[in-house]
Amino acid sequence: MADDATAPRRVLVVDDDADTLAMTADALGDRYHVATAATVAEALACAVSERPAAIVLDLMLAGESGWDLVRSFGDDVALRSVPIVVLSATPATEPPAGVGGWVAYLTKSCPMARLREVLAALLGWSQGTFAHKLELGEASANIEREIDGGLQTVEVKLPTVMTVDLRLNEPRYASLPNIMKAKKKPIDEKSPADYGVDIAPKLKVLKVSEPPKRQAGIKVKTVAELLDKLKNEAGVI
């Protein structure tokens, strides 16, 4: 596992939203060395020093544009070939004139498993999706996954990117002795004031009223009568 082929690759994640940055880094951290940046300047400095194998980029940075980073990469011979995966809240758009494009465009509503799959393809790693049984070997792994026709077992080379379904791990069920012990455990009662929380209402309800009742409809005998009422009474035609 020490050679370059199996060593974790470095991925640079660029996003000015701290929560999204942490979530993306956490989703990729078990398979890649993840570096993070919140601005174009930070990302460029990190890319020059770390030489990432791929970059996950948000285009809408505070006061800046992700395209500024892409443009800077185009001016650097060493960084020009680094693949960029756009992870943005906006739909895919064409890059500005004179700026190179991306190799993949994902919206932030997509599952993180999709991002892992795209990175695996870019870095030339194998991948197994929706695994519910895993057998690890020295240089490969057997992954069993559910498909429409039944079960499928695939062999992938290591390292690999794998996504799992909920049946991979057996849940831990509480035993009866532990349930009985839990009943005897003391439970401390706390009030919001113990944690410095003010629960006084911040809004005052002035009035609650029902919407006006809908008037009953009427029946007409002919189309001519219907048109007359729509025109002369309702005024809609």
N, C-alpha and C positions, 0 to 999 in steps of 0.2 A: 504493500500500500504506500510505499515511500516514493515510487517513481513518478515522473511527471504525468503519465497516462492515468494514474489512479488518484493523484493528489487533488484535493478540492480546488475548483477554479474560483477565481475572484470575480464577483459581480458588484458593480457600482449602482446603487439605487439613489435617484435624485428626485426629491419631492419636498416642497416647503410646508406640507401639512405633517405635523409631528406624529399624529395617530396613524396616518397612512404609511408614513415612513417606517414606523415601528412594526406595523402589521406586516408589511411586505418583507422587511428584513427578517422577521420571525418566521414567516412562511418559507423563506429560502435558506435560513441559517443552518438547517440540519444537513444540507447538501453542498452549500457553497460558502466560501469566505465572503461575507457581505460587508462592503464599505458603504457609508451613507453620506449624503450631502444635501443641503437645503437651498443652496444658491448656485448660480452659474460659476462664480469664482471658486467656491469650494469644490464643486464638481470637477472643474478643469484642473485645479491643483492636485486633487486626489487622483485623477486619471493620469496625469503626467508622472506622479510618483509611484502609483500602484500598478499601472498598466492592466486594467481589468480585461477579462475575457469577453464581457458583455456589459451593457448598460441598460438599466430600466429607468426611463425618463418620463417625468410629467411635463407637459408643455406649458401649463399655466402656473408659472412660478411668480412669487410676489415681486412686482415691479420689473420683472424680466420675462423673457420667453425661452422656452426650451430650445427653440430654433437658434438662439444665440449660441448655445452650447454646441449644437450640431454644426453651425457655421465655423466655430473655432476648431472643431475636430477636423473639418475639411482642410483647414490651413496647416494642420500638423501631419506630417507624413506618417509618423509612428501611430497616430490615433485614428487615421482616416479609415482603416480597415476594421475598427472595433464595431461589432454589430450593435445596433440600438433598437430596443423594444420600447415603444411608446405605451405608457399606461396612463391614460388621461380620462377626465370626466366628460370630455367633449367628443362628438363623433369624429371619424377620420376626415381629415382635410388635406389638401395638397400642400406641400411645403412651399415656403416663399421662393421666389425666383433666385436661382444661384445657390440654393441650399440643397444638400443631398437629402434623400428620404430615409425611411426607416425600413427595417426588415420585417417588423410585425407591429400591428397597431391593435391594442386591447383597450377596452373601456374599463373603468374602475368597478363597474358592476359585475364583471366577469369573475368566476371562481378563481381563487389563487392556484388551484390545480392546473388551470389552463396556462397560467404564466410559467409554472414549472415545466410543463410540457414543451412550451415554445423555447425556453432556455435550453432544455435537454437537446432539442433538435439543432439549435444553433451551435452548441458546443460538441456535437457529435456523440452524445451519450445515449445509451439505450434507455428505454422507459417502459414501464408497465403500469397500466391504469386500472383503477377499481379492483385492486387485489383484495381477496378475502382469505387467502392462504399463502404463506411465504415459506420457502425452504432455501436457506442460504448455503452456498458452497464456497470453495476457495476462490474461484475466479468468475463464478456465475451464480444465478439465482433462478429458481423455478417459482413462477407466480401463477397461481390459480385464480381465475376471474370468472364472473358470471356473464354470460351472453344470452341472447334471445333463445338460442337453441339448446342451452344447457350450460356446461362448464367447459372452460378453455384453459389449458395449461401452456404457458409460454416460458421459454428459457431466455434470459437476458444476461449480457455480460456486465460485470461490475467494473467501474461504478455505474449506477443506474439511478434514474429518477422514478419514484414510484408514488402513486396515489392509491388510497385505500378506501374501502367502504366500511360500513359500521359492523360487519361481521368478522373483521380480522381478529379482534380481541374478544375473549369471553368476558362478560361483565362479572364483577365480584358481588356475590350475594351475601347478605349478612346472615350469619348462623344464629340459631335460636339462643345459645348461651350469650352471644354478644348483644342480642336484642334485649335480653333480660338485664344484662349489666348496664345497658344504656338507660334503662328505665330508672335505675338508681342513681344516675349521675345528677349532681345538683345543677340547676339551671338558674343563672343569675338574671334577675329582672332589671333592665335598664330603661331609663326614660330618655327622650331626646335631649333633655337638658344636661344629662350626664356627658353627652358628647358635644355640648355647646351648639346645639341645633335649635333654632327658633322656628317653631311650627305655627306661629300666629298667622292667621289668614292675611294675605296681601291684597285680596280683592273683596269688594262688598257688592253683593247682589242687590240691585235696586228694584228689579221687577222681572217677573216671569209671566209670559202670556202665550196663549195658544194662537196659532195662525188662524185667519178667518176660515170659516167652514166653506167648503166648495158648494156652490149652488147646484141644485138638481137639474139634470138635463131634461129636454122635452123630445117628444117624438113627432115627426112630420110624416105626412102621408105621401107627398110627391116630391120629386126632385125640384120642381119649380118653387114649391114652398120652402125647401131647404135653401135654395139660392137666394130667395127673397129675404129670409131671416139673416143669412150671412151678410148680405149687402146692406139691408136697411136697419137691422137691429144690432148685429155684432160689429158691423163696419170693417170686416176683414177682407172684403173683395170689392 
